[in-house]
Amino acid sequence: MSAKTLGLLLFLGASRLLVAHPLENNTTSAARTAVTSHIPRESVTSKGIASIGYSKRLHILEIEFVNGAVYRYLQVAPSVHRDLMSADSKARYYDANIKGNYPSVRVRPRVKQQFD
């Protein structure tokens, strides 16, 4: 196993530990489940995507969707980030080129809408 593959596996394992998990009594504690992202995201104009961030050093693409969900995509080349940011339709570019094509980690689940 290469060092790069091992590093990626360790990163994925650590990232999964940071994702919110219910406590044993089926309640969640915001202090224990909060994930802090250190990848700055830029707001974008899109029907499905709210903001996009990219770490050149780690090759991680982070996308916040309009439903509140945040996902990190690993091993993403800088050219993919550039193409996404310059796409006329960021949601279509995401569907065609990113979704299902890169290892991903859910950082934050979607926010369920509450109706009064």
C-alpha positions in Angstrom: 0.0 0.0 0.0 1.5 3.4 -1.0 2.0 6.2 1.5 -0.5 8.3 -0.4 -3.2 5.6 -0.2 -2.5 5.1 3.5 -2.7 8.8 4.2 -6.0 9.0 2.4 -7.4 6.1 4.4 -6.3 7.7 7.6 -7.8 11.0 6.6 -11.1 9.4 5.7 -11.2 7.5 9.0 -10.5 10.7 10.9 -13.1 12.7 8.9 -15.8 10.1 9.6 -15.1 10.4 13.3 -15.9 14.1 13.1 -19.2 13.7 11.4 -22.2 14.0 13.7 -23.3 10.8 15.4 -26.2 10.3 17.7 -25.4 9.7 21.4 -26.6 6.5 23.1 -29.8 8.2 24.4 -30.8 9.3 20.9 -30.0 12.9 21.5 -27.2 14.9 20.0 -24.9 17.4 21.7 -23.9 20.3 19.5 -20.6 20.6 21.3 -19.7 16.9 20.6 -20.9 16.8 17.0 -19.8 20.1 15.6 -17.4 20.0 12.7 -15.2 23.0 12.0 -14.2 23.5 8.4 -10.9 25.3 7.8 -11.5 25.4 4.0 -12.9 28.8 3.2 -15.9 28.7 0.9 -17.0 31.3 -1.6 -20.7 31.9 -2.2 -21.8 31.1 -5.8 -24.8 31.7 -7.9 -26.5 28.3 -8.4 -29.9 26.7 -7.9 -28.3 23.7 -6.0 -25.0 24.9 -4.6 -24.6 27.6 -2.0 -20.8 27.8 -1.7 -17.6 26.1 -2.8 -14.2 25.9 -1.2 -10.9 24.3 -2.3 -7.7 23.3 -0.5 -4.8 23.4 -3.0 -2.5 21.7 -0.5 -4.8 18.8 0.3 -6.7 18.7 -3.0 -10.0 18.7 -1.2 -13.1 20.3 -2.7 -15.8 21.3 -0.2 -19.3 22.0 -1.4 -22.2 23.4 0.6 -25.5 22.8 -1.0 -28.6 25.0 -0.7 -30.3 22.4 1.5 -27.5 22.9 4.1 -25.5 19.7 3.4 -21.8 20.0 3.2 -19.6 17.4 1.5 -15.8 17.1 1.0 -14.5 15.5 -2.2 -11.0 14.1 -2.0 -8.2 13.9 -4.6 -9.7 16.7 -6.7 -7.3 18.3 -9.2 -7.1 22.1 -9.2 -8.3 22.1 -12.8 -11.6 20.5 -11.7 -12.1 23.3 -9.1 -11.3 25.9 -11.7 -13.7 24.4 -14.2 -16.5 24.1 -11.6 -16.0 27.8 -10.6 -16.2 28.9 -14.2 -19.1 26.7 -15.3 -22.2 28.4 -16.5 -24.2 25.9 -14.4 -22.3 24.7 -11.3 -25.0 22.2 -10.4 -24.8 20.6 -13.9 -21.0 20.5 -13.8 -21.2 18.9 -10.3 -23.6 16.3 -11.5 -21.6 15.4 -14.6 -18.1 15.6 -13.3 -17.9 15.4 -9.5 -20.8 13.5 -8.0 -19.8 9.8 -7.7 -16.4 10.4 -9.3 -14.4 11.2 -6.1 -14.2 9.8 -2.6 -16.4 11.9 -0.4 -17.1 12.6 3.2 -20.3 14.2 4.5 -19.4 17.1 6.8 -22.9 18.2 7.6 -26.2 16.6 6.7 -28.9 18.5 5.0 -31.1 20.8 7.1 -34.7 19.5 7.3 -37.3 22.1 6.6 -39.8 22.7 9.4 -43.3 23.8 8.5 -45.3 25.8 11.0 
